[in-house]
Amino acid sequence: MLYKVLPRDEWERAESDGVFQGSGIDHDDGFIHLSAADQVAQTVKLHFAGRTDLVLVAIDEGDLRDRLRWEPSRGGMLFPHVYGTIAMSAVRRADPLPLGENGVHRFPADFPV
């Protein structure tokens, strides 16, 4: 699984449209930013600190086919980038990502960290 973190309103728009076309930063960079399971907590910490309206979307890597590229990003680590859109059929689940009392986001209990 690969993961996309986004505000609830963007997720609801993607559900309504039947396809995720990317967030603002994705449009700016020309690809959709995703994270692997071992990268997503740091992504949330660095780019979404304090946000209370987040959704964690799990996407089946196999459904992305030739649109997926692993490219260097933060600290030279390889991150998954999607060139194109993501169909809702590739989404396996979407969970709220609430902000805990300690100011750290709480991932689902079964999240593979």
N, C-alpha and C positions, 0 to 999 in steps of 0.2 A: 504494500500500500504506500501511496504517496499522499501528501497532505497539503491543503490550501487553507489558510486562515483568512477570513474576511468578515467585514461587518455584516450583520444580519440583513440589512436592507439590500445589499449587493447579492447575498445568497437568495433572498426571496425573489429578486428580479431574475436571477439565473433560473430558478425553478419555474417561474412564470414563462420565461422565454424558451425553456427546454434546452438551454445551452449556456455555458459560462464563457463569456468573451473576454474576461480579464478585468482587473481593477485599474485604477489610475496609473500606478507604477508599472503595471504590466504593459499598458498601452505606451507609456513613455519609453520602456526598454525594448518593446517589440516582441515580447514573449511573456507567457504566464509563469510566474515564479511559484514553484512548489518546494516542499521540503520532504526529506525522508524522515522516518520515525525518530531517528536519533538526532535530527537537526531542528525539528519543529519547536521544541521548548525554547531553544536559544533564539529562534526567529521571533517567537511571540515576545520574549523578554526584550529583545532589541528594537522591534518595530511596532509592537502593540501594547506596550506597558500602560496600565491604567485603564484600558478600554473595557467597557462593560457590555458591549453589544456584539461580541465575536461568536463566530461559528467555525468549528473545526470540521472540514470536509475531507473524507477519506476517498481516494480515487484509485481505482485498479490500474496499476502501471501497464498491464498487458493490453488494456483498452486504448492506450494512447498511441501505440504503434510507432510509425516513423515520425510522428510529430514531437516525440520526446528526445531530448538531448541532455546528457549530463555534462555540465560545463563548470569551470572554475568560478568561484564567487568568494564569499567571505573567507578570508584567511587561506585562500587557495583550495578550499574544500570543493568537491564536485557537488553541484546541486542540480536537481531536475528542473528543466525548463521546457515548456510546451510551446511550440510554434504553431499557432492555430487556436481553435476553440476546444472546449471540453464538453462533450455531450453528457446529459444527465444519466445516460445509460452506463457511463463509466464510474459514476458515484456509487459507492457502497453504503455510505452512511454520512450523516451530518449531525453533529452534536453541539449543543451550546458549550461555550468555553467561558464559564463564569469566573469573575474575579473573586478570589478568596479573601477572607478577612485580613490576611497577612499581606495583601496586595499582589499576590502571585496567582496566576490563572490556574484553575483546577481542571486537569485533563480527565476524561472519562476513566473510571476505575479499571476498565479492561484495555486501556491504551498501552501499546507495546513499547515501553521505555526501558 
